[in-house]
Structures are given as structure tokens and as C-alpha cells.
Amino acid sequence: MHVYFSGIGGAGIGPLAEIALQAGYDVSGSDKRMSSYIKVLHQAGIENIAINQSYEHIAKVHAEKPIDWFVYSSALVFEQPDAPELKFAQQHNIRATKRDELINEIVTTKNLKMIAVAGTHGKTTTTAMIVWLCKQLGLNISYLLPAKTSFGPMGQYLNDSKYFIIEADEFDRNFLHFNPWLSVISGVSWDHHEIFPTRSEYKQAFLDFISQSRHSLIWQDDAMYLGLNNPDNNLITLQDPSTRAIRAIKLKGFYNRLDAWQAVSALRLMIKSDSDKLIQTINLFPGLSRRMEQLLPNLYTDYAHTPEKIRGVMSVAKEMTIETKQNIIVVYEPLTDRRQHYMLNDYQDCFNGAAQVYWLPSYLAREDPDQRILPPAELITHLSDPTIAQPAERDEGLRRTIAAHLEKGDLVVGIAGGGGDSLDDWLRDNFLV
């Protein structure tokens, strides 16, 4: 079967293309721009990738070898509902779906048990931690990760796998296409407001996801938030984050330790393994890209883009500076303007502990044209202490400012949830030379 992946350089589509190749499918694809990850895909054996998403190109590929399945990202129909490649697939009766249908096909035909990690925050880290534990225990697994790690590719399929581990994103209700053997809910708070206009709709999506799962693992506080007051044998609630077991986890950051305990708890459900051994293993977790990833000494980058995630980043930074007494400097680029309209009153104390915050204009993607763009100066007023923040731009002045903070020995954290041409890219381009 020939599968064509549109947006193959993306964190959601690219790893799935690797999995499809390893599972025996013929794979080709396209993207808008060249990236380091496309080079990784070339090295993995996917050579037929075009930096060209035109009607003519996909027609040429189809003529050379008929395409059976056209796989695209959720973002495609939001950004370009009349995309030339999608139009070609529809006109030529090629099966055209988002990635979830192909994932389900692989899971079903290969007889795998799906471990799906969902949640507003913490899901990528928790997924990576489960994959790390499995690898360290010598388990053969298949998995899909939307972030780079030092301990394996982003996508992997092994013929003798028993489990398929995946981050199940709620955006565009994608996770509702899955029926996991085990769902792990890492944390729930309202997000993706363009998909879920009300908080109750967001909660209901998670309730539906849990109902579709054979087993679910969730924090007691999140269960109560969702109105799940009567746990049963299929719903396992984690009670108290201050237990002895969690205190034995030595990773930096309170929320990282919570994610680690969920990963340990998931492994205890998957296999018979001693908790102490799992905790010793998770304490060696090396982290993943854009989650307090060190670019240079004292310069870090993180993907946080909601107040809860930002608080998680700050908890790590504050623990890192307990002994060094360094000032924490934050450079913050909000992810999408539309998200700011819903969460601006939730910022309040999320940057507590920072000596200075440089607040950049929002990274724009899939915006509502009827919404006014909220400038940094206005968003800053919603902090409990607005005096710690100031508007900034990604320019030479900011580069010099960051360099001066690093020269003084301050700890600088870039926080940005955007993709290409985000603050994360800018930091790499300007400091990793």
C-alpha cells in the first residue's frame, strides 16, 4: 500500500511516516519547507519527499506509483481547506484521512495494545517517560512521539511489539478516534477554544475519551474536575502527589515528578515490575527536546504555552537556582492570539520567581480574523506583578540583552509553543553558532 503524507516534516506526521515504512507500507510525502527532520526521514529510508505541495507534484507521484492513502494533519483543513494535494486526492478517489485512521489501522492489523497519553499539559513528557521506561526494561514497543529525544527516533514500529504508545492530542477531537487499552490523563484544564467553545464541551471530550478506553489512569483532582466521582475497576485514580513514592523521584520540577509517577504507574499496569526499580530508572530520564532543553550553559528553551505549563517550567527553573542563587530571566512568546483572549486572566502568578520577563508578540497560527491582536503591553497588565515584565521584539536588541544576562551568569529560559520561525528557532539561530 502506497501512503502519501502531506506535511511530512511535521512532528505529528513525520514519525508516523517512519512507523508506516517500518510496518511495510510504501511511503512518500511533501512539505512546505525543508527541515532538519526531513533529513532524518531521508536517512530512515524515505527518499520520495518533495518541498512542493502542488497539484502537479502529487499528480506526478500518483502517475509513477498509484497512491492508495493520502494522510494529512489536522492543521491542513484549518489553514488551507482547498489545498491542492487534498483536492487531487478527492478528485481521484484516493482515501484521504487525518493521521488517526492510519494509526488505528496499524494498531488493529498488528494486534497492538494502545497506550494513549492525553491531557492539556504534561502529555508529551509523560509519553516520553513511558517510552524511556519500556526501553530501559528491554521491552519491544512501537510508539509515536511528537518531540525529539536522545534515546530513540520519534517514530518506531517493531514486529514483535505488544504495545503502541502514543500521545493522544485533543485538538480537533483527534483522540476521540482511539479506543485505547490504557489511557493516561496527565492533567486537564480548558484549551483549544476554537474547537471547544465552552469549558463543559472540553470536559465532555475527555469524558468520552475515558469511556472509550478499557482502562484509564488519572489524578484524583482531575477526576473530580471532570465529575468522575465513582471510580471503578477500569478507572484508576492517583490520590496524593506527596506520597513517599513520589518523594523518591528526584527529577527537577514538581510537575515533572507528577508526570514521572504517572509513567511509573502506567508501567505497573502494563507489566509486573517493582515500583522501586521503576523509580530508580525514571530518575535517570534524560529529558526531551524543548522541555527545559539546554542550548548553552544557562540558556534553555521550553515549549510551554499555557499558564499551567509555564508554572511547570518555572518550578524547574526555581529548583535549578536554589543553590546557585541565579536570577531567572524569561523570554516569552505566546502561542496564538486566539488563545490569549481566553486565558489572559489566568496568567497572574505564573511567572512568579522570574527577575525579568521579556514578552514578545504572539506567534500567529490559525487565527480568528474577527479577534483583535492583543499586544504584549496589554497582556502584561494581567500579571499579578506587571513590573517584572516588559514588551520586546525578536531583534538584535533582544539578542544583545540575552547575551548580557548570560554574561552576568543569569539563567535564561525561552518559552515558546510555536513551530517553524518561533522563538525557539530564533534562539538556536542566534546562539548556536
HUPETA-V811277 format. One record per backbone hydrogen bond with DSSP energy under -1.0 kcal/mol. NH is the residue of the N-H (numbers start at 1). CO is the residue of the C=O. If there is no record, write none. Layout:
BEGIN
NH;CO
NH;CO
END
This chain:
BEGIN
3;26
4;69
5;28
6;71
7;30
8;30
10;7
14;10
17;13
18;14
19;15
20;16
21;17
22;18
23;19
24;21
25;20
26;1
28;3
29;48
30;5
31;50
39;35
40;36
41;37
42;38
43;39
44;40
45;42
46;41
47;45
49;47
50;29
52;50
58;54
59;55
60;56
61;57
62;58
63;59
64;60
65;61
68;2
69;2
70;95
71;4
72;97
76;73
79;75
80;76
83;80
87;83
88;84
89;85
90;86
91;87
92;88
93;90
94;89
95;68
97;70
103;99
104;100
105;101
106;102
107;103
108;104
109;105
110;106
111;108
112;107
113;162
115;164
116;182
117;166
118;184
120;187
126;122
127;123
128;124
129;125
130;126
131;127
132;128
133;129
134;130
135;131
136;132
137;133
138;135
139;134
142;163
143;156
144;165
145;154
156;143
161;158
164;113
165;142
166;115
168;117
173;170
174;171
175;169
176;173
177;174
178;175
181;114
182;114
183;215
184;116
185;217
186;118
195;192
196;192
202;198
203;199
204;200
205;201
206;202
207;203
208;204
209;205
210;206
211;207
212;208
213;210
214;180
216;234
217;183
218;236
220;238
223;219
224;220
225;221
226;222
228;223
229;227
235;232
236;216
238;218
243;240
247;243
248;244
249;246
257;253
258;254
259;255
260;256
261;257
262;258
263;259
264;260
265;261
266;262
267;263
268;264
269;265
270;266
271;267
278;274
279;275
280;276
281;277
282;278
283;279
284;281
285;282
289;148
291;288
293;301
295;299
296;299
299;296
300;412
301;293
302;414
303;290
310;306
311;307
312;308
313;309
314;310
315;311
316;312
317;313
318;314
319;315
320;316
321;317
325;321
329;411
330;356
331;413
332;358
333;415
336;363
341;337
343;339
344;340
346;343
348;382
350;347
352;349
354;351
355;328
356;328
357;388
358;330
359;390
360;332
363;334
371;368
379;375
380;376
382;379
383;380
384;348
388;385
389;386
390;357
392;359
395;393
399;395
400;396
401;397
402;398
403;399
404;400
405;401
406;402
407;403
408;404
410;405
411;327
412;298
413;329
414;300
415;331
416;302
422;419
426;422
427;423
428;424
429;425
430;426
431;427
432;428
433;431
END
